[in-house]
Amino acid sequence: MASGIIQPGKAPVPIDQDGKFLPVVEPYKGLYIKEADKTITQDIKTSGRLFCSGTIKHSYPFCWRSQTPLVYRGFDCWFIKVTDIKQRLVELNKQTTWVPSFV
């Protein structure tokens, strides 16, 4: 944040839930991040800023259902601090009739 790279309340990587660049990334908007790799590399090369390019083979996490690559991205979320009310929650849970009972 000190360098202005990320800002509170804004996703650090401007991609949507499908892994596509948002319109704020004008040249690549709507492109899936993995499909944009070659275009981004070529653009960096054309601008004279490419120092080195290559391929490194390594393991990568995939979704066990769809076999698609997992994309790690930041997003806004809410958290509820329950530590202050934990004891009360436990007491109330004892008074609850759970169905089925093993819950």
MODELLER restraints for C-alpha pairs under 7 A, 6 or more apart:
rsr = mdl.restraints
at = mdl.atoms
rsr.add(forms.Gaussian(group=physical.xy_distance, feature=features.Distance(at['CA:1:A'], at['CA:7:A']), mean=5.77, stdev=0.5))
rsr.add(forms.Gaussian(group=physical.xy_distance, feature=features.Distance(at['CA:6:A'], at['CA:12:A']), mean=5.34, stdev=0.5))
rsr.add(forms.Gaussian(group=physical.xy_distance, feature=features.Distance(at['CA:9:A'], at['CA:76:A']), mean=6.79, stdev=0.5))
rsr.add(forms.Gaussian(group=physical.xy_distance, feature=features.Distance(at['CA:11:A'], at['CA:74:A']), mean=5.71, stdev=0.5))
rsr.add(forms.Gaussian(group=physical.xy_distance, feature=features.Distance(at['CA:11:A'], at['CA:75:A']), mean=5.57, stdev=0.5))
rsr.add(forms.Gaussian(group=physical.xy_distance, feature=features.Distance(at['CA:12:A'], at['CA:74:A']), mean=6.27, stdev=0.5))
rsr.add(forms.Gaussian(group=physical.xy_distance, feature=features.Distance(at['CA:13:A'], at['CA:73:A']), mean=6.57, stdev=0.5))
rsr.add(forms.Gaussian(group=physical.xy_distance, feature=features.Distance(at['CA:14:A'], at['CA:21:A']), mean=5.93, stdev=0.5))
rsr.add(forms.Gaussian(group=physical.xy_distance, feature=features.Distance(at['CA:14:A'], at['CA:22:A']), mean=5.58, stdev=0.5))
rsr.add(forms.Gaussian(group=physical.xy_distance, feature=features.Distance(at['CA:15:A'], at['CA:21:A']), mean=4.35, stdev=0.5))
rsr.add(forms.Gaussian(group=physical.xy_distance, feature=features.Distance(at['CA:15:A'], at['CA:22:A']), mean=5.25, stdev=0.5))
rsr.add(forms.Gaussian(group=physical.xy_distance, feature=features.Distance(at['CA:16:A'], at['CA:22:A']), mean=6.28, stdev=0.5))
rsr.add(forms.Gaussian(group=physical.xy_distance, feature=features.Distance(at['CA:19:A'], at['CA:32:A']), mean=5.50, stdev=0.5))
rsr.add(forms.Gaussian(group=physical.xy_distance, feature=features.Distance(at['CA:19:A'], at['CA:33:A']), mean=5.96, stdev=0.5))
rsr.add(forms.Gaussian(group=physical.xy_distance, feature=features.Distance(at['CA:19:A'], at['CA:71:A']), mean=6.99, stdev=0.5))
rsr.add(forms.Gaussian(group=physical.xy_distance, feature=features.Distance(at['CA:20:A'], at['CA:30:A']), mean=5.20, stdev=0.5))
rsr.add(forms.Gaussian(group=physical.xy_distance, feature=features.Distance(at['CA:20:A'], at['CA:31:A']), mean=5.05, stdev=0.5))
rsr.add(forms.Gaussian(group=physical.xy_distance, feature=features.Distance(at['CA:20:A'], at['CA:32:A']), mean=4.11, stdev=0.5))
rsr.add(forms.Gaussian(group=physical.xy_distance, feature=features.Distance(at['CA:20:A'], at['CA:33:A']), mean=5.71, stdev=0.5))
rsr.add(forms.Gaussian(group=physical.xy_distance, feature=features.Distance(at['CA:21:A'], at['CA:28:A']), mean=6.18, stdev=0.5))
rsr.add(forms.Gaussian(group=physical.xy_distance, feature=features.Distance(at['CA:21:A'], at['CA:29:A']), mean=4.73, stdev=0.5))
rsr.add(forms.Gaussian(group=physical.xy_distance, feature=features.Distance(at['CA:21:A'], at['CA:30:A']), mean=5.20, stdev=0.5))
rsr.add(forms.Gaussian(group=physical.xy_distance, feature=features.Distance(at['CA:21:A'], at['CA:31:A']), mean=5.70, stdev=0.5))
rsr.add(forms.Gaussian(group=physical.xy_distance, feature=features.Distance(at['CA:21:A'], at['CA:32:A']), mean=6.52, stdev=0.5))
rsr.add(forms.Gaussian(group=physical.xy_distance, feature=features.Distance(at['CA:21:A'], at['CA:33:A']), mean=6.62, stdev=0.5))
rsr.add(forms.Gaussian(group=physical.xy_distance, feature=features.Distance(at['CA:22:A'], at['CA:29:A']), mean=5.17, stdev=0.5))
rsr.add(forms.Gaussian(group=physical.xy_distance, feature=features.Distance(at['CA:22:A'], at['CA:30:A']), mean=6.27, stdev=0.5))
rsr.add(forms.Gaussian(group=physical.xy_distance, feature=features.Distance(at['CA:23:A'], at['CA:29:A']), mean=4.75, stdev=0.5))
rsr.add(forms.Gaussian(group=physical.xy_distance, feature=features.Distance(at['CA:28:A'], at['CA:36:A']), mean=6.83, stdev=0.5))
rsr.add(forms.Gaussian(group=physical.xy_distance, feature=features.Distance(at['CA:44:A'], at['CA:50:A']), mean=5.42, stdev=0.5))
rsr.add(forms.Gaussian(group=physical.xy_distance, feature=features.Distance(at['CA:61:A'], at['CA:69:A']), mean=6.10, stdev=0.5))
rsr.add(forms.Gaussian(group=physical.xy_distance, feature=features.Distance(at['CA:61:A'], at['CA:70:A']), mean=5.78, stdev=0.5))
rsr.add(forms.Gaussian(group=physical.xy_distance, feature=features.Distance(at['CA:62:A'], at['CA:68:A']), mean=5.38, stdev=0.5))
rsr.add(forms.Gaussian(group=physical.xy_distance, feature=features.Distance(at['CA:62:A'], at['CA:69:A']), mean=4.35, stdev=0.5))
rsr.add(forms.Gaussian(group=physical.xy_distance, feature=features.Distance(at['CA:62:A'], at['CA:70:A']), mean=5.25, stdev=0.5))
rsr.add(forms.Gaussian(group=physical.xy_distance, feature=features.Distance(at['CA:63:A'], at['CA:69:A']), mean=6.27, stdev=0.5))
rsr.add(forms.Gaussian(group=physical.xy_distance, feature=features.Distance(at['CA:63:A'], at['CA:70:A']), mean=6.13, stdev=0.5))
